[in-house]
């Protein structure tokens, strides 16, 4: 892959990861999880599509449809595996409670 292709892939996958975080919400750590997952899944989807010769939505060397599909699957899987993001800290115990 050439430099501009890598930059385009990083831009698209970062936007998808950031949009997923905007929809799901969460902390900065969640955003980093989603963006890094989007990068890995995007490149993995593109690589697998090259191996299978599946060329759909092709822009240069990027197979957009399989890469975006893999990114969405990866983000949903990461969200499920990470668990709920709105965990509340435990309530402090009162001295009078037994």
C-alpha positions as CSV (number, residue, x, y, z in Angstrom):
1,X,0.0,0.0,0.0
2,X,1.2,3.5,-0.8
3,X,1.4,6.3,1.7
4,X,-1.8,8.1,0.6
5,X,-3.7,4.9,0.7
6,X,-2.6,4.2,4.3
7,X,-3.6,7.8,5.3
8,X,-7.0,7.4,3.7
9,X,-7.5,4.1,5.5
10,X,-6.5,5.6,8.8
11,X,-8.8,8.6,8.2
12,X,-11.8,6.5,7.3
13,X,-11.3,4.0,10.2
14,X,-10.7,6.8,12.7
15,X,-13.9,8.6,11.7
16,X,-15.9,5.3,12.0
17,X,-14.3,4.6,15.5
18,X,-15.1,8.2,16.6
19,X,-18.6,8.0,15.3
20,X,-19.1,4.8,17.1
21,X,-17.9,6.4,20.3
22,X,-20.2,9.3,19.8
23,X,-23.2,7.0,19.5
24,X,-22.2,4.7,22.4
25,X,-20.6,7.3,24.7
26,X,-18.1,6.5,27.4
27,X,-14.8,7.6,28.7
28,X,-11.5,8.6,26.9
29,X,-10.3,5.0,27.4
30,X,-13.4,3.8,25.5
31,X,-12.7,6.2,22.7
32,X,-9.1,4.9,22.4
33,X,-10.4,1.3,22.4
34,X,-12.9,2.1,19.6
35,X,-10.4,3.9,17.5
36,X,-7.6,1.3,17.8
37,X,-10.1,-1.5,17.2
38,X,-11.3,0.4,14.1
39,X,-7.8,0.7,12.8
40,X,-7.0,-3.0,13.3
41,X,-10.4,-4.2,12.0
42,X,-10.2,-1.9,8.9
43,X,-6.8,-3.2,7.8
44,X,-7.7,-6.8,8.6
45,X,-10.9,-6.5,6.5
46,X,-9.0,-5.0,3.7
47,X,-6.3,-7.7,3.9
48,X,-8.8,-10.5,3.9
49,X,-10.7,-9.0,1.0
50,X,-7.4,-8.9,-1.0
51,X,-6.8,-12.6,-0.1
52,X,-10.4,-13.6,-1.2
53,X,-10.3,-11.3,-4.3
54,X,-13.5,-9.6,-3.1
55,X,-13.4,-6.2,-4.7
56,X,-16.5,-4.2,-3.7
57,X,-16.4,-0.4,-3.3
58,X,-12.8,-0.2,-4.4
59,X,-10.9,3.1,-4.2
60,X,-7.3,2.5,-5.4
61,X,-5.9,-0.3,-3.3
62,X,-8.7,-0.1,-0.7
63,X,-11.7,-2.4,-0.7
64,X,-14.0,-0.2,1.2
65,X,-17.0,-2.3,1.7
66,X,-15.3,-5.4,3.3
67,X,-13.0,-3.1,5.3
68,X,-15.9,-1.1,6.7
69,X,-17.9,-4.2,7.3
70,X,-15.0,-5.7,9.3
71,X,-14.6,-2.4,11.2
72,X,-18.3,-2.4,12.3
73,X,-18.1,-6.1,13.3
74,X,-14.9,-5.4,15.3
75,X,-16.4,-2.4,17.0
76,X,-19.5,-4.2,18.1
77,X,-17.4,-7.1,19.3
78,X,-15.1,-4.7,21.3
79,X,-18.1,-3.0,22.8
80,X,-19.6,-6.3,23.9
81,X,-16.4,-7.7,25.3
82,X,-15.5,-4.4,27.1
83,X,-18.8,-4.6,29.0
84,X,-21.1,-1.7,30.1
85,X,-19.4,1.7,30.1
86,X,-21.5,3.3,32.8
87,X,-20.2,1.4,35.8
88,X,-20.9,3.4,38.9
89,X,-18.4,3.3,41.8
90,X,-19.5,1.4,44.8
91,X,-21.5,3.5,47.3
92,X,-19.4,4.3,50.4
93,X,-20.6,2.4,53.5
94,X,-22.1,4.3,56.4
95,X,-20.5,3.7,59.8
96,X,-23.9,2.7,61.2
97,X,-24.5,0.0,58.6
98,X,-23.8,-3.6,59.7
